[in-house]
Amino acid sequence: MPPEFDESRLDDLSAETEHGPGVLLRQAASAAAQVRASRSAALEAPLRALADEGRPRSVVVAGTGPAAFAGDMLAVLLGPGCPVPVHTVRDHPLPGWIGHHDLVVAVAAGRGESTERTIGLAAEAVRRGCRLLVVGPPDERLAALADQGRAPRVVVPESGEERMSPWALAVPLLTAAAHVGGGTVPDETYESTARLLERVAHDCRPTAEAFENPAKTLALDLGGTLPVLWGGGPVAELAARRFAAQLAANARYPALSGRLPGAEYDQLAALDGPFGGTGPRSIFDDPAEEGPTRLRVVLLRDPGQPEEVARSLAAVERSATERGVPVSDVSTDGRHPMERLAGLIALTDYATLYLAVAYGVDPLTRTLVVR
């Protein structure tokens, strides 16, 4: 029997403090500290050596899981105007075109299997004579590869579960990009992003009631539905993709994600299907239940999105409403894309953990734990 969605579990989280959701909620609250600690680590690293070698043909971020997501964050935050292309390689081997004109950034998120893959990619980069930068927690093998490749290394503080530490890896990449002509994030943006993350942590804190806690409200909206997460523009689309991944990892909950404009051509039709607001019932539905599972559209908005994207979001929202599909909005603020991405990631991370609590899921185990 599937676990029951019980929203009353969100009222008293004292029982969760020693379990997976409580552990990860505390880690989510440390996002601001991650930004500051990783920025300090990057500033203390010998990254000036990257500038001495000139601008590379491309920056290739090599890593898997959270490390690869840091590469996606780098590409989105530098934007399409970045004069140095940013590519992310998630598995062996490195593409054949990568050579000594390219900077390979070997990123490790922790000490598990993903780090083994990063080590393999870094070793291949050294064999090819690529320029190299190593980013990750303390690891003797990564240190040895950095020495072998005469490469600078950023040692980031270990901050717990890998998937809850996006900024621990992304901040060193952004700092390094400034040394190779890839674009510069203003110094004050790192601190303003940290302050925004502190504000989200306060608004989404476990002790805040659902009616004043946007993350709990979003979790309550999602319960019992099939979420369709659509982001408007590159920043919001990246946040939507991470939201879907975190729903699976933290709450064991499936979701579909996409980017607007574009998703309306290949995903909007699902609103007219069996899981749409007025779609036909499936022959597999239990007639004794209150009703079939239905879709819920979640629109992630970025104030920096072009007008074309705003029109697409409005059109999709109208289409969903006309079809009886409920819509939730997730928005953020901030002058710089880094701030806006941070706000979207932080709020949705909290929502995935509250959904896990409501379903009695321990995100640090492989089994469902209903309390």
N, C-alpha and C positions, 0 to 999 in steps of 0.2 A: 504494500500500500504506500503511495507516495506521501511524503511529509506534508503536514497541514500548514498552511499559511496562517499564522496567529499574530495579528498586529499587537496584541496585548503584550507580547514579549518586548516590544520597543519601549514600553512604559517604565519597566524596571530592568536596567541592564547590569545590576550589581552581580547577578549570577554569571555574567559573561566575562568578568574581569580577568579570570585566569584561563579562559578558553580562547580558541582561535580568534573569534571576532573581537574580543577585548584587546588581545595582543595587537592585532592589526589596526584597530581603532587608535590605539596609542601611537602606533607607527605612522598612521595617516596624519596625526596631529603634529608629527615631527618634520613635516615637509619643509617648513620655513628653515628649520635648523639644517636640513640637508642642503638647501641652496647656499646658506652662509658657509657651512663647513667645506663643501666642495669648491666653492669659489676661493676660499682661503688656500685650499690644497693646490688648486690650479695656479694661483698667483705665486705660490712658493716653489712651484716646479720650474725646471729650466726650459721653459717654452720659447725663450728668446732664440734658441738654436734653430727653431723652425723658420723664423724670419730670416736668419742668416743664409739659409739655403734657397730663398726666393719662393715665388708662388708656384705651387705644384700644378700639374695639368688637371688633377682631380683629387678630391678627398674621398677615400673609400673607408667607410666604417665597417669593420669586420667583427661580427659577434652574433649571438642568437638570443632569442627571448627578450628580456628587458634591455640587454645591451644593443640589440638590433633596433628596438624601439627608440633608444637614445639617438641612433642615427637618423631615424625618421623625424624625430623632433628637431635635430640639427637642420635637416633639409627644409622643413617647413618654416622654421624660425628665421633662417637666412633668406628664404624667399626666392622667387624666380629671378630676381635681379642679381643674385649672387654671381660674381664673375668666375667662381670656381665650382664646377659641378660636384654635387655630393651624391654618392652612391652607397647603398647598404648591401653588404654581402652576408647572408645568413648561414651559409653552410659551405663545405668544401665542394669543389676547389675554388680558388680565386679565378675570376674570368681571365681569359687569355690575354686580353688587351692591357691588363694592369702590369706596369713595369716600373723602372727606376724614375720615371717622370712623375709618378703618383705618390701621394702620401697615404699610407695605410694606417688607420687608427684601430689598433687591436683593443677592443673593449670587453672586459670581463665583469659580469655582474656579481659573481659570488665564487663559490668553490666547487660547484657541482659539475654535471655533464656539460652545461653550457660553457663553462670555463675551459674544459678540455677542447672543445671545438675552437674557441678563440685562440688557444695556444697553438693548435694545428694551423690555423690561418696565419697567425703571426710568424710561425716558423717558415711557412711557404713564402711570405712576403720577404723575409730575410734572405732566403735562398735566391729570390728573384732580384735582389738588390734594390728593393723599393725603399723609399723613405718611410720611416716608421715612428709612430707614437703609441705608447702603451698606457691605457687607462684602466684602473681597477683596484680592488682591495689588495692588501699585502699578499704576495705570492712569490715564492722563490723562483718558480719556473718562468713567470712573466718577467721578473727582474733579470734573469739570465738571458732571456731573449732580447730585452732592451739593451743589455750590455753588449750582446753579440752584434746587434744592429746599430750600435752607437746611437741609440735613440733616447729621447727624453721620456720620462715616465711620470704620470700623475697618480699618486697613491691616494685613493679616496677612502674616507672612513667607512668601516662596515656599519650598516644601519639596519640590519635585520632582514626580513623577507625581501627577496630580490624584486618581486613585482610591485612592492610598495615604495620603491626608491627611485623613481624616474629621474629626479633632479640630481641625485648623487652622481649620475653618469653624464647627463646632458650638459650640466654647467661646465665641466672641464672641456667638453667638445666645443661649446660656444666660445670659451676663453681661448682655446687653441686656434679657432678659426680666425680670430682677430690677428694672429701672428702670421698667417699665410695669405692674407688678402682676401679672405672669404666673407668679410663683413664683420661689423663690430656691433655688439650689443652695448649700449651706454652703461657705464659703471653704475649709475644710480638705478638702472632697471633691475639689477640683481636684488638690491635692497627693497625696492618697491614691490617686486614679486614676492619676496619673503614676507613683507608686511601684509600683502593681499592674502597669502596662504594662512597667516595667523588669523586674519579676519574670518576666512572660511572655516577654519578649525573652531573658532568661537561660535559661529552661527550653526555649525553642524555638530556641536558637542553632544555626547550621549545624554547629558542631563537636560538638554533642551527638549521641550514638548514637541510633538509632531507638527502642531499647527504653526510653530515658529521655527522649525528646523527644516530647511528646504531639502536636505538629503533624506530625512525620514518621510517627508511628503512624497518625494519621488519614489522611494521604495514602496510605499503604500499604493501608489498609482500602478506600479509594475506588477504587484502580486497577482498571480493567477492569469496573467496575460502573456502573449508572445510579443516582446518588444521589437519594434522596427526603429532603429536609431539612425537618423539622418542629420548629417552635419552640413551647414552652409559654408562653403569655402574650405580652403586647406586646413586652417587651424581647427575649425569645428569638426571637420571630417576626421582628422587625426584623433581628436578627443572622442568622437563616436566609435572609432575603431578600437581605441583602448577601453572604452566603456564596455563594449561587447566582450572583449577579452577578459576584463575584470569580473564581469557578471559570471562568466564560465568558471574562472579560477576561484573566486571568492564565494559565490553563491551556488555554483554548479547549475547555472541558469542559462538557457540558450537565448540568443538574440541575433538579429540581422542588422548589419550596418551598411551605410552607403553615403555618398556625397551628392549634394545638390549644388548646381544643376547636374543632371546626369542620371541620378537614381530613378527619376520619374519615368525614364524610358525602359528600364528593365526590372524595377521593383514595385512601382506604383500599382501595377496590375494585381498584385497580391491582395490589395484591399478589396477586390471584388471576388476573391476566392472563398474557400470554406472557412477561413479564419477571419474574414472581414466582418465588419459590423452587421451587415445584412446578408452575408453569404449563406449558402445552403448548409444544413447540418450534415455532418459526416455520418456514414453508416456505422462508424465505430463509436459514436457518442453514446453515453449511457443516458437513457431517457429519464432515469431517476435523479440525475444531477440537475442543478439549477439551470445549467446551460453550457454550451461548448466553450472551450477556451477561445478567446478572441484576440486580435491584434491590438496593440496600443502603439501609436506613433509618438516618438520622442524627437523633437526638433531641437538640435543644439545650434545656438546662434552666436555669431561673432560680430560685434559692432563694427569691426573693420572690414566686413564683407562688402563686395561690390553691389551696386544697385540691382544688377542682374540676379544675383544670388538672393537678395531680399525678395524680389518678385517671385522667384521660384519657390521659396519657403512659403510665401503667402498663398500661392496657387496650390501647393501640396496640402497645406492646412485646410483650405476650402474643400479640396477633394476628399480628404479624410472625414471632415465633418459631414459632408453630404452623404457619405457612405455609412455613417453611424459609427465610425472608428474614433475612439477618444484620442485626444492629443495632449501631450505634456510638453512644456517649454522649459529648456535649460539655457540660461543666458549668463553672460559674464561681462565684466567691465575691465578697464585698463587701457592705457595709451599705447603700450607696446604689445605686439603679438605674444611675447613671452608671458606677460601678465595675464592676458586673456586665456591662453592655453592652460596656464597654471590654475586659473579659477575653474575652468571646465573640468580638468582632471581631478582636482581636489574634491569638488562637490560630487561628481559621479563615483569616485572611489568610496566616499562615505556611503553613498546610496547602495552600492553593491554589498557593503558590509552589513548595513541595516537589513537588507533583503535576506542575507544569510541568517541573521538573528531571527527574523520573522519566520523563517522556514526551519529553524533549528539545525542549521548547517554549520559545522566547524570547518572553516576554510583551510586549516592547517592539517587536516587529515584527509584520507581518501574515502572516508565513509560518512554517511549522514548521521548526525548525532541529534536526535530529537529530545529536547528537555521539557 
